[in-house]
Amino acid sequence: MLNRHAMIARALAAAGTMLLAAAAPLLAATGWNSSYTRAMAEAKKTGKPVLANFTSTSSCPYCVKLRDEVFRTRTFVQWAKENVILLDMDSSRSVPPALERQRTALYQRYGIQGVPTVLFLDYRGNIIGRSGYMPGGAERWTTNAKRIIQRAPKPEKLEPLSRFTEAQAAAKEQKLPLMVLAWSSKSKAAEARFKMLLDDPDFAAFVKGRMVVVRVDTSNPGEPTPEAAEDRKAFEAALAKVRLRPLLMQTVVLDAAGEKSLYSTTTAVPTKYLIPRLLKALPKPAYNGAWIDDYSKASKVAHGLWRPMLLHFSGSDWSVWCKRLEKNIFATGPFRSFARQRLVLVKVDLPRQKKLPAEIAKQNQELAQKYRIKGLPTLLVLDAAGNEKARRSGYPRGGARELLAWLNTVTK
C-alpha cells in the first residue's frame, strides 16, 4: 500500500504530465504548433509552407530579440496568419516526451548547429529556404520571408494530353513510354479516384520526362466527331496489339513503339503504390553506387531511380575530417551497400590545390553558394526532384553506424 507521501508524489507527477500534455494545444492557441506532424498536416491541407523556428529563448539573446522584435509584433502575426504555418522548436520549452523526441530528431535531421535558425519547409518537410535574426524589425524580416517563399519551386502539375493519336506520336518521337489513364466521364467515383492521382505533385514530378500521359474517355459519346472516332479506333487497336481490351476504367503503360504493355491495372492506383510498381516495370538507368561529380548527370540518375541524392561537400586535399569521412565511413561495406540500394552519391569537392575541370569547379562553387555551405564536411540529402530534405555537418563521432541510422531516417 502506498503511504501518504508516495500518494502525493504520484499525484504531483500525474499533474505534471497533464500540464506538459497541455503545452502543445496552448502553444497552438497563440498561432504556434509544437508538433511537427500537426504542422505538416496543416501545410498539406492549406498549401502554405511551414515556418519552423529553431531557438532557445532561455539562453540565446538573439533568439529573444527575434521573438520580441519580430514574432510578437502585430505585423508578423498578421502576415503569418495569411502566409505560413508556425512551428515552435524552442529547445528551452518543456513539452511531453513524444514531442521532445520529435524535436531532437528534427534538430539532427536539419543539422541545426546554431540558433536562432528559421527554416521554411514544404508539406513534405523539404527545405524551401533559411533565415535567422536580422536587425530592422518585423517589416524587414517579413519582406525577406516573402522573397524566400516566392523563390520556392512550384509543385509539379500533371496535365495529360486529350488526343490518343497525338500522345502516340509524341511517345514515339520522344522515345518515352505512353501512359493511358482511361475512365468514363459519366462515373463520378472514377473521376474522383483519377483526380487524386492527377492532382498529386509527387506523381507529376515522377512522370515528368519519364512518360507521355494521355486521358481517354471510355464513355459512349453517342455520335462521335471524326477526331473522337479516330482516337477511339487508335486506342482500341493499340490495346489489341498488346492483347488488352478497353475497359470502363484502367491504367495502361505501353512502350514507346506500342509493341508491348509495360504495366496495366483495372483501376486508379494511389501514388504511394503506383510509383513503386512503375519503377519495377519501366527501364531504369544503371548505377553501381559510385560517386558522381557531375550534378546534372546525378540528378538524371536519381530521377530515373526515384531515389534521394547524398551530396558530400568536401575539401579532399586539405580537410582532415573529410579524408577521415571518406576512409572510415564511405569506404566501409555497410555504407557502400546502403548507397547501392538507397542513394545516388554526389561528390562536391572544394579543393585548395587540386585542379578540377573548369565546369565541375564552377558547378561546385555554385552548389556551395546555393545551399549556403559554411563548413566542411557537410552532407546534404536531396529528394529525387532535387529538394533539400536534410543536412548535417562535421564528422559523425559514432562512425558508419551513426551516419547510416541518420540516412535511414531521412531517406524513408
C-alpha positions as CSV (number, residue, x, y, z in Angstrom):
1,M,0.0,0.0,0.0
2,L,1.3,3.5,-0.8
3,N,2.0,5.8,2.1
4,R,0.7,9.4,2.2
5,H,4.0,10.9,0.8
6,A,4.1,8.4,-2.1
7,M,0.5,9.2,-3.0
8,I,1.2,12.9,-3.0
9,A,4.3,12.4,-5.2
10,R,2.3,10.2,-7.6
11,A,-0.4,12.8,-7.8
12,L,2.1,15.6,-8.5
13,A,3.7,13.5,-11.2
14,A,0.4,12.9,-12.8
15,A,-0.5,16.6,-12.7
16,G,2.9,17.5,-14.2
17,T,2.2,15.0,-17.1
18,M,-1.2,16.6,-17.7
19,L,0.4,20.1,-17.8
20,L,3.0,19.0,-20.3
21,A,0.4,17.3,-22.4
22,A,-1.5,20.6,-22.5
23,A,1.6,22.5,-23.7
24,A,1.1,21.7,-27.4
25,P,-2.5,23.0,-27.7
26,L,-1.8,26.0,-25.6
27,L,1.1,26.9,-27.8
28,A,-1.0,26.3,-30.9
29,A,-3.6,28.7,-29.5
30,T,-1.1,31.5,-29.9
31,G,-0.6,30.6,-33.5
32,W,2.4,28.3,-33.0
33,N,2.4,24.5,-33.2
34,S,4.9,22.4,-31.2
35,S,4.0,19.2,-33.1
36,Y,5.8,18.8,-36.5
37,T,3.3,16.2,-37.5
38,R,0.4,18.6,-36.9
39,A,2.2,21.4,-38.7
40,M,2.9,19.3,-41.8
41,A,-0.8,18.1,-41.9
42,E,-1.9,21.8,-41.9
43,A,0.6,22.7,-44.6
44,K,-0.7,19.9,-46.8
45,K,-4.3,20.9,-46.2
46,T,-3.8,24.6,-46.8
47,G,-0.9,24.7,-49.3
48,K,1.1,27.0,-47.0
49,P,4.7,26.5,-46.1
50,V,5.8,25.8,-42.5
51,L,7.9,28.4,-40.7
52,A,10.0,26.3,-38.2
53,N,11.8,28.4,-35.6
54,F,14.7,26.5,-34.0
55,T,15.5,28.6,-31.0
56,S,16.4,28.7,-27.3
57,T,14.9,31.7,-25.6
58,S,16.3,30.8,-22.2
59,S,20.0,31.1,-23.2
60,C,20.2,32.9,-26.6
61,P,20.0,36.7,-26.6
62,Y,19.4,36.9,-30.4
63,C,16.6,34.3,-30.1
64,V,14.9,36.6,-27.6
65,K,15.4,39.6,-29.9
66,L,13.9,37.7,-32.8
67,R,10.9,36.7,-30.7
68,D,10.3,40.2,-29.3
69,E,11.2,42.3,-32.3
70,V,9.5,40.1,-34.9
71,F,7.4,37.2,-33.8
72,R,5.4,39.1,-31.1
73,T,4.6,42.1,-33.3
74,R,1.2,42.7,-34.9
75,T,2.9,43.0,-38.4
76,F,4.3,39.5,-38.2
77,V,1.3,37.9,-36.6
78,Q,-1.0,39.2,-39.3
79,W,1.4,38.2,-42.1
80,A,2.0,34.7,-40.6
81,K,-1.8,34.1,-40.3
82,E,-2.2,34.6,-44.0
83,N,1.0,33.0,-45.3
84,V,2.6,30.3,-43.2
85,I,2.1,27.5,-40.6
86,L,4.1,28.3,-37.5
87,L,6.2,25.6,-35.8
88,D,8.0,26.3,-32.5
89,M,11.2,24.3,-31.9
90,D,12.3,26.1,-28.7
91,S,14.7,23.7,-27.0
92,S,14.2,25.5,-23.7
93,R,10.5,24.9,-23.7
94,S,9.1,21.9,-21.8
95,V,7.0,19.6,-23.9
96,P,5.7,16.0,-23.5
97,P,8.3,13.2,-24.1
98,A,7.0,12.3,-27.5
99,L,7.3,15.9,-28.8
100,E,10.7,16.1,-27.1
101,R,11.9,13.1,-29.1
102,Q,10.4,14.6,-32.3
103,R,12.1,17.9,-31.6
104,T,15.5,16.3,-31.0
105,A,15.2,14.3,-34.3
106,L,14.4,17.5,-36.2
107,Y,17.5,19.3,-34.9
108,Q,19.5,16.3,-36.1
109,R,17.7,15.9,-39.4
110,Y,18.2,19.5,-40.4
111,G,21.7,19.8,-39.0
112,I,20.8,22.7,-36.7
113,Q,24.1,23.9,-35.1
114,G,23.3,27.4,-34.1
115,V,20.2,29.3,-33.0
116,P,18.1,31.1,-34.0
117,T,17.7,29.2,-37.3
118,V,14.4,29.6,-39.1
119,L,13.6,27.1,-41.8
120,F,10.8,27.4,-44.4
121,L,9.5,23.9,-45.2
122,D,7.1,22.4,-47.7
123,Y,4.5,19.9,-46.6
124,R,6.9,17.0,-47.2
125,G,9.5,18.6,-44.9
126,N,11.8,19.7,-47.7
127,I,13.7,22.9,-47.1
128,I,12.5,25.9,-49.1
129,G,14.8,28.5,-47.5
130,R,16.6,29.7,-44.4
131,S,16.6,32.8,-42.2
132,G,17.5,33.9,-38.7
133,Y,17.8,37.1,-36.8
134,M,18.2,40.3,-38.7
135,P,18.0,43.9,-37.4
136,G,15.3,46.1,-38.8
137,G,12.2,44.7,-37.1
138,A,9.2,42.8,-38.4
139,E,8.7,44.7,-41.6
140,R,12.2,43.9,-42.9
141,W,12.0,40.3,-41.6
142,T,8.7,39.5,-43.3
143,T,9.8,41.2,-46.5
144,N,12.8,38.8,-46.6
145,A,10.5,35.9,-45.7
146,K,8.2,36.7,-48.6
147,R,11.2,36.6,-51.0
148,I,12.2,33.2,-49.7
149,I,8.7,31.8,-50.1
150,Q,8.3,33.3,-53.6
151,R,11.6,31.6,-54.7
152,A,10.2,28.2,-53.7
153,P,9.7,25.8,-56.7
154,K,6.1,25.4,-57.6
155,P,4.7,21.9,-57.2
156,E,4.6,19.9,-60.5
157,K,1.2,19.7,-62.1
158,L,0.3,16.9,-64.4
159,E,-1.8,17.9,-67.5
160,P,-2.4,14.8,-69.7
161,L,-3.0,15.1,-73.4
162,S,-6.5,14.6,-74.6
163,R,-5.9,13.0,-78.0
164,F,-4.7,9.4,-78.1
165,T,-3.3,9.7,-81.6
166,E,-1.4,12.9,-80.6
167,A,0.0,11.1,-77.5
168,Q,1.0,8.1,-79.6
169,A,3.0,10.3,-81.9
170,A,4.7,12.2,-79.0
171,A,5.7,8.9,-77.3
172,K,7.4,7.6,-80.5
173,E,9.1,10.9,-81.2
174,Q,10.4,11.4,-77.6
175,K,11.1,7.6,-77.2
176,L,9.2,7.5,-74.0
177,P,6.6,5.1,-72.7
178,L,2.9,6.1,-73.1
179,M,0.7,6.1,-70.0
180,V,-3.0,5.8,-70.7
181,L,-5.4,6.9,-67.9
182,A,-8.8,5.7,-69.1
183,W,-12.2,6.2,-67.3
184,S,-15.7,7.1,-68.1
185,S,-16.6,10.8,-67.6
186,K,-20.0,9.6,-66.5
187,S,-18.6,7.9,-63.5
188,K,-18.2,10.3,-60.6
189,A,-16.4,7.7,-58.5
190,A,-13.8,7.0,-61.2
191,E,-13.4,10.8,-61.8
192,A,-12.6,11.3,-58.2
193,R,-10.1,8.5,-58.0
194,F,-8.2,9.6,-61.0
195,K,-8.4,13.3,-59.9
196,M,-6.5,12.4,-56.7
197,L,-3.7,10.9,-58.9
198,L,-3.6,13.7,-61.3
199,D,-3.5,16.3,-58.5
200,D,-0.7,14.6,-56.7
201,P,2.5,16.7,-57.2
202,D,4.7,13.7,-56.3
203,F,3.2,11.8,-59.2
204,A,3.6,14.7,-61.5
205,A,7.2,15.0,-60.6
206,F,7.8,11.3,-61.1
207,V,6.1,11.3,-64.6
208,K,7.9,14.4,-65.9
209,G,10.4,13.5,-68.5
210,R,9.7,9.8,-68.0
211,M,6.4,9.2,-69.8
212,V,3.8,10.7,-72.1
213,V,0.4,10.7,-70.4
214,V,-3.0,10.7,-72.2
215,R,-6.5,10.8,-70.8
216,V,-9.0,8.6,-72.6
217,D,-12.8,8.9,-72.0
218,T,-14.3,5.4,-72.2
219,S,-18.0,6.6,-72.1
220,N,-20.2,6.2,-75.1
221,P,-20.4,9.8,-76.5
222,G,-23.3,9.0,-78.9
223,E,-22.4,10.3,-82.3
224,P,-18.6,11.0,-82.0
225,T,-16.8,13.6,-84.0
226,P,-14.4,12.3,-86.7
227,E,-11.5,13.1,-84.4
228,A,-13.0,11.3,-81.5
229,A,-13.8,8.3,-83.7
230,E,-10.3,8.2,-85.0
231,D,-8.9,8.4,-81.4
232,R,-11.2,5.6,-80.2
233,K,-10.2,3.3,-83.1
234,A,-6.5,4.0,-82.5
235,F,-6.9,3.4,-78.7
236,E,-8.6,0.0,-79.2
237,A,-6.1,-1.0,-81.9
238,A,-3.2,-0.1,-79.6
239,L,-4.6,-2.3,-76.8
240,A,-5.4,-5.1,-79.1
241,K,-1.8,-5.2,-80.3
242,V,-0.6,-5.9,-76.8
243,R,-3.6,-8.3,-76.1
244,L,-5.5,-6.0,-73.8
245,R,-9.1,-4.8,-74.2
246,P,-10.6,-1.4,-73.4
247,L,-12.4,-1.3,-70.0
248,L,-14.5,1.4,-68.4
249,M,-11.6,2.2,-66.0
250,Q,-7.9,1.2,-66.5
251,T,-4.3,2.4,-66.3
252,V,-2.0,1.1,-69.0
253,V,1.6,1.9,-69.8
254,L,2.8,1.0,-73.3
255,D,6.4,1.1,-74.6
256,A,7.3,3.9,-76.9
257,A,6.8,1.8,-80.0
258,G,3.5,0.5,-78.8
259,E,4.8,-3.1,-79.1
260,K,4.2,-4.3,-75.6
261,S,2.4,-3.4,-72.3
262,L,4.8,-2.5,-69.5
263,Y,2.1,-2.2,-66.9
264,S,-1.7,-2.4,-66.6
265,T,-4.3,-2.3,-64.0
266,T,-8.1,-2.1,-64.0
267,T,-8.3,0.9,-61.6
268,A,-6.6,4.1,-60.5
269,V,-3.8,3.3,-58.0
270,P,-2.7,5.8,-55.3
271,T,0.7,7.3,-55.9
272,K,2.4,5.6,-53.0
273,Y,1.6,2.2,-54.5
274,L,1.8,3.2,-58.2
275,I,5.3,4.7,-58.2
276,P,7.0,1.5,-56.8
277,R,5.1,-0.7,-59.3
278,L,6.1,1.6,-62.2
279,L,9.7,1.6,-61.1
280,K,9.8,-2.2,-61.4
281,A,8.1,-2.1,-64.8
282,L,9.9,0.8,-66.5
283,P,13.6,0.9,-67.8
284,K,16.0,2.3,-65.2
285,P,19.4,3.9,-65.5
286,A,22.4,1.7,-64.4
287,Y,24.0,2.8,-61.2
288,N,26.5,0.9,-59.1
289,G,26.7,3.1,-56.0
290,A,29.8,5.0,-57.2
291,W,30.4,8.8,-56.5
292,I,29.3,11.1,-59.4
293,D,30.9,14.5,-59.7
294,D,28.5,15.8,-62.4
295,Y,25.4,17.1,-60.6
296,S,23.3,17.2,-63.8
297,K,24.1,13.5,-64.5
298,A,23.5,12.5,-60.9
299,S,20.1,14.3,-61.0
300,K,19.0,12.3,-64.0
301,V,20.1,9.0,-62.3
302,A,18.3,10.0,-59.1
303,H,15.1,10.8,-61.0
304,G,15.3,7.7,-63.1
305,L,15.7,5.5,-60.0
306,W,13.4,7.8,-57.9
307,R,16.0,7.9,-55.2
308,P,17.4,10.7,-53.0
309,M,20.9,12.1,-53.6
310,L,23.6,12.4,-51.0
311,L,25.7,15.5,-51.7
312,H,29.1,15.4,-50.0
313,F,30.7,18.9,-49.8
314,S,34.3,18.1,-49.3
315,G,37.8,19.6,-49.1
316,S,39.5,16.5,-50.3
317,D,43.1,17.8,-50.3
318,W,43.1,19.8,-47.1
319,S,40.3,18.8,-44.7
320,V,41.4,16.1,-42.2
321,W,37.8,15.3,-41.3
322,C,36.7,15.0,-44.9
323,K,39.5,12.5,-45.5
324,R,38.5,10.5,-42.4
325,L,34.9,10.5,-43.6
326,E,35.9,9.0,-46.9
327,K,38.3,6.4,-45.4
328,N,36.5,5.4,-42.3
329,I,32.8,5.6,-43.4
330,F,32.3,5.9,-47.1
331,A,34.7,3.0,-47.9
332,T,33.0,0.6,-45.5
333,G,30.9,-2.3,-46.7
334,P,27.7,-1.3,-44.8
335,F,27.8,2.3,-46.3
336,R,28.5,1.1,-49.8
337,S,25.7,-1.5,-49.6
338,F,23.2,1.1,-48.4
339,A,24.3,3.6,-51.1
340,R,23.9,1.0,-53.9
341,Q,20.3,0.3,-52.8
342,R,19.0,3.6,-51.5
343,L,21.1,6.6,-52.7
344,V,22.8,8.4,-55.6
345,L,26.1,9.7,-54.3
346,V,27.4,13.1,-55.5
347,K,30.9,14.4,-54.7
348,V,31.0,18.2,-54.5
349,D,34.7,18.9,-54.0
350,L,36.1,22.3,-53.0
351,P,39.9,21.7,-53.0
352,R,42.6,24.3,-52.4
353,Q,45.4,22.8,-54.5
354,K,43.9,20.1,-56.7
355,K,42.7,21.2,-60.1
356,L,39.2,20.2,-61.2
357,P,37.7,20.5,-64.7
358,A,36.5,24.1,-65.1
359,E,32.9,23.2,-65.5
360,I,32.9,21.0,-62.4
361,A,34.8,23.6,-60.3
362,K,32.2,26.2,-61.3
363,Q,29.3,23.9,-60.6
364,N,30.7,23.1,-57.1
365,Q,31.1,26.7,-56.2
366,E,27.5,27.4,-57.3
367,L,26.2,24.5,-55.3
368,A,28.1,25.6,-52.2
369,Q,26.6,29.1,-52.6
370,K,23.1,27.8,-53.3
371,Y,22.9,25.6,-50.2
372,R,24.8,28.1,-48.0
373,I,27.6,25.7,-47.0
374,K,29.6,27.1,-44.1
375,G,31.9,24.3,-43.1
376,L,33.3,21.0,-44.4
377,P,32.4,18.3,-44.5
378,T,28.7,18.9,-45.0
379,L,26.3,16.3,-46.2
380,L,23.0,17.2,-47.9
381,V,20.2,14.8,-48.7
382,L,18.1,15.9,-51.7
383,D,14.9,14.1,-52.9
384,A,14.6,12.7,-56.4
385,A,13.3,16.1,-57.6
386,G,16.3,18.0,-56.1
387,N,14.6,19.4,-53.0
388,E,16.6,19.6,-49.8
389,K,15.4,17.0,-47.2
390,A,18.1,17.1,-44.6
391,R,21.7,18.1,-43.8
392,R,24.4,17.6,-41.3
393,S,27.9,19.0,-40.8
394,G,31.1,17.6,-39.3
395,Y,32.3,14.1,-38.8
396,P,29.8,11.6,-37.2
397,R,31.5,10.5,-34.0
398,G,29.5,7.3,-34.0
399,G,31.1,6.3,-37.3
400,A,29.2,4.5,-40.1
401,R,26.5,3.2,-37.7
402,E,25.5,6.7,-36.6
403,L,25.6,8.1,-40.2
404,L,23.6,5.1,-41.6
405,A,21.0,5.5,-38.8
406,W,20.5,9.1,-39.8
407,L,20.4,8.3,-43.5
408,N,17.9,5.6,-42.9
409,T,15.6,8.0,-41.1
410,V,15.8,10.9,-43.6
411,T,15.5,8.9,-46.8
412,K,12.3,7.0,-45.9
